[in-house]
Amino acid sequence: MLFSEDTSPEARAVLIQSYRAMPPERRLAIALDASDAMRALVRADIATRHPEATEEERQVLFLQRCFGDAVAEDIVRWRRSGGGPPA
C-alpha cells in the first residue's frame, strides 16, 4: 500500500505530482532511504521478539522474514559453503 487509507485524494495527488517532478536520482534516494529504514525496523523487531537469539540466528530470521524460508535456506547454505561468486 503506497498511501495510508486516511490520506485524502487531494493530498495523494499533490504527493504523486511532487514525486513525478523530482529527478530520478532523488526518487531513487528516497526509495533507498525507505528501504534502509524498513530493514532497520525489521531487525529491531526481530531483536525484540528474539532477545536470546545469536547474531547469526537473527540474520537467518531476517532473511526468512524478507525473502521466505526457501530463499533464506539457500542463502544460508551458500554462505556456509564459502559464499563465493558463481563460477
HELIX and SHEET records of a PDB file:
HELIX    1   1 PRO A    9  ALA A   21  1                                  13    
HELIX    2   2 PRO A   24  ARG A   49  1                                  26    
HELIX    3   3 GLU A   55  PHE A   67  1                                  13    
HELIX    4   4 ASP A   69  ARG A   80  1                                  12    
END                                                                             
